[in-house]
Amino acid sequence: MTVDVPEEYVGVVTQLLALRKGRMEEMVNHGTGWVRMEYLVPARGLIGFRTEFLTETRGTGLIHHVFDRWEPWFGELRTRPTGALVADRSGTTAQFALMNLQERGTLFVGPGEDVYEGMVVGENARSEDLDVNAVREKHLTNIRSSTADVLVRLVPHRQHTLDTALEWLREDECVEVTPAAVRLRKLALDRNERVKLARRLRAERVGAG
């Protein structure tokens, strides 16, 4: 892969590609403020890289890659440092529930959408997955709260395309495509089954290592 970036972005691009098992073969400073770097990168390490690259270089960087050769397995790639917010029950999303959940990360659904157990409804700010209730309604009482007039706004949710959904996936997740929507879900919808699957995948990684 050939990368052309302004000098100030060399460090961040180097870090991004190091996480994806990239090996720098050559770096040339043209003396014009631009630097060209040539890398050998596993093809699977390039999944989702373009979006990160354009974000970190403010849209100024250029990349071009072609297949070079086969090489031995480089090991596991963990390109997504965050976990998932996973719906723990079926129902219709409620604004009250989503307002509480947006403090934990980035939402993929808005109010009034149908969700089901095991569906990924957002990205957790932490590294682990978190089961959440996205359909909880606010209980009404006849007592007025002193904070009742405080307005909390719901941040617009992130809507995935097929490309961005595939970039976001981990090995225990999949993309569900319908004529009306692109949704993310866990391979195992039941919580207990997800725990068993996570243990099996960890055992397989240890065995492969």
C-alpha positions in Angstrom: 0.0 0.0 0.0 1.3 3.4 -0.9 0.3 6.3 1.3 0.8 10.0 0.5 0.1 12.4 3.4 1.1 15.9 4.6 4.1 15.7 7.1 1.9 16.5 10.2 -0.1 13.3 9.7 2.8 10.8 9.4 2.7 9.9 13.1 -1.0 9.2 13.3 -1.0 7.1 10.0 2.0 5.1 11.3 0.1 4.3 14.5 -3.1 3.3 12.6 -1.2 0.9 10.4 0.9 -0.5 13.2 -2.4 -1.6 14.9 -3.3 -3.4 11.6 0.0 -5.3 11.4 1.4 -3.0 8.7 5.1 -3.1 8.0 6.8 0.1 6.6 9.0 -0.7 3.6 10.1 2.8 2.6 9.4 6.4 3.5 10.4 9.4 1.3 10.1 13.0 2.2 9.7 15.0 -1.0 10.7 18.3 0.8 7.4 19.8 -0.3 5.5 19.2 2.9 4.3 15.8 1.7 5.6 12.3 2.6 5.2 9.0 0.7 5.2 5.8 2.7 5.1 2.2 1.3 3.7 -0.5 3.5 3.0 -4.2 3.4 -0.4 -4.8 5.2 -2.6 -7.9 5.5 -5.6 -7.5 3.3 -8.0 -8.0 6.3 -6.2 -5.2 8.1 -7.5 -2.8 5.4 -11.1 -3.4 6.3 -12.4 -0.1 7.7 -9.0 1.6 7.3 -10.2 4.1 4.6 -12.7 5.7 6.9 -10.2 6.1 9.7 -7.5 7.3 7.3 -9.7 10.1 5.8 -10.9 11.1 9.3 -7.4 11.4 10.8 -5.9 13.1 7.8 -8.8 15.5 7.5 -9.5 14.2 4.0 -6.1 15.2 2.6 -4.4 11.8 2.5 -4.1 9.5 -0.5 -3.9 5.7 -0.5 -3.5 3.1 -3.2 -3.2 -0.7 -2.6 -2.8 -3.8 -4.7 -2.4 -7.5 -3.9 1.3 -8.4 -3.5 1.6 -12.0 -2.2 0.5 -14.5 0.3 2.1 -14.6 3.8 1.7 -16.6 7.0 -1.0 -15.7 9.5 -0.1 -12.5 11.3 -2.3 -13.0 14.3 -5.6 -11.5 15.5 -6.4 -7.9 14.4 -8.4 -5.8 16.9 -9.1 -2.6 15.0 -12.2 -1.6 17.0 -11.3 -0.6 20.6 -15.0 -0.2 21.6 -17.7 -2.6 22.6 -21.4 -2.8 21.5 -24.6 -1.7 23.2 -26.8 -4.8 22.8 -30.6 -4.8 23.2 -31.6 -7.2 26.0 -35.3 -7.4 24.9 -37.6 -6.9 22.0 -39.9 -3.8 21.6 -40.0 -0.3 20.3 -37.3 2.1 21.3 -38.3 4.9 23.7 -36.8 8.4 23.8 -36.5 8.2 27.6 -34.4 5.1 27.4 -32.2 6.4 24.5 -31.5 9.6 26.4 -30.0 7.6 29.2 -28.1 5.3 26.8 -26.5 8.1 24.8 -24.3 8.9 27.8 -22.7 5.4 27.4 -21.7 5.8 23.8 -23.0 6.3 20.2 -26.5 5.2 19.3 -27.4 3.4 16.0 -31.2 3.7 16.5 -33.7 6.5 17.0 -36.9 6.6 19.0 -39.9 4.6 17.6 -37.8 1.9 16.0 -38.4 -1.9 16.5 -35.5 -3.7 18.1 -35.0 -7.3 19.2 -32.9 -9.2 21.8 -29.3 -9.4 20.5 -29.6 -6.5 18.1 -26.7 -4.0 18.3 -28.3 -0.6 19.1 -25.1 1.4 19.6 -21.4 1.6 20.2 -20.2 1.4 23.8 -17.6 4.0 24.9 -15.8 1.2 26.8 -14.2 -1.9 25.3 -16.7 -4.5 26.6 -20.2 -5.2 25.3 -23.1 -4.0 27.4 -26.7 -5.4 27.5 -29.1 -2.4 27.6 -32.8 -1.8 27.8 -33.7 0.5 24.8 -37.4 0.3 25.2 -37.9 1.5 28.8 -40.6 4.2 29.1 -40.6 6.9 31.8 -43.0 6.1 34.6 -45.6 8.9 35.0 -46.5 10.2 38.4 -48.6 13.0 39.7 -45.6 14.6 41.5 -43.8 17.3 39.6 -40.0 17.1 39.8 -37.9 20.2 40.3 -35.9 19.1 37.2 -39.0 18.6 35.1 -38.4 21.6 33.0 -34.8 20.7 32.2 -34.5 19.9 28.5 -32.3 17.0 27.5 -31.8 16.6 23.7 -31.3 13.3 22.0 -28.2 13.3 19.8 -28.9 12.2 16.2 -28.1 8.5 15.9 -25.5 7.1 13.4 -27.1 5.5 10.4 -25.0 2.7 8.9 -24.6 1.9 5.2 -23.6 -1.6 4.2 -20.0 -0.5 3.9 -19.7 1.2 7.3 -21.6 -1.7 8.9 -19.1 -4.3 7.6 -16.2 -2.1 8.7 -17.6 -2.0 12.2 -18.1 -5.7 12.8 -16.3 -8.0 15.1 -16.1 -11.8 14.7 -19.2 -12.4 16.9 -21.4 -10.0 15.0 -23.1 -9.8 11.6 -25.0 -7.4 9.4 -28.7 -7.9 8.6 -29.8 -6.3 5.4 -33.5 -5.7 4.5 -35.1 -3.5 1.9 -35.8 -0.9 4.6 -32.7 -1.0 6.8 -29.2 -2.1 7.5 -29.0 -3.5 11.1 -26.2 -5.0 13.2 -26.7 -8.0 15.5 -24.9 -10.5 17.5 -24.5 -14.0 16.0 -26.1 -15.4 19.1 -29.2 -13.4 20.1 -29.7 -15.0 23.5 -27.5 -13.5 26.2 -26.5 -16.9 27.6 -25.6 -18.2 24.1 -23.5 -15.1 23.5 -21.5 -15.8 26.7 -20.9 -19.4 25.5 -19.9 -18.2 22.0 -17.4 -15.6 23.5 -15.8 -18.3 25.6 -15.4 -20.6 22.6 -13.9 -17.8 20.4 -11.4 -17.0 23.2 -10.4 -20.7 23.4 -10.0 -20.8 19.7 -7.7 -17.8 19.7 -5.6 -19.2 22.5 -5.3 -22.5 20.6 -4.3 -20.7 17.4 -1.7 -18.7 19.3 
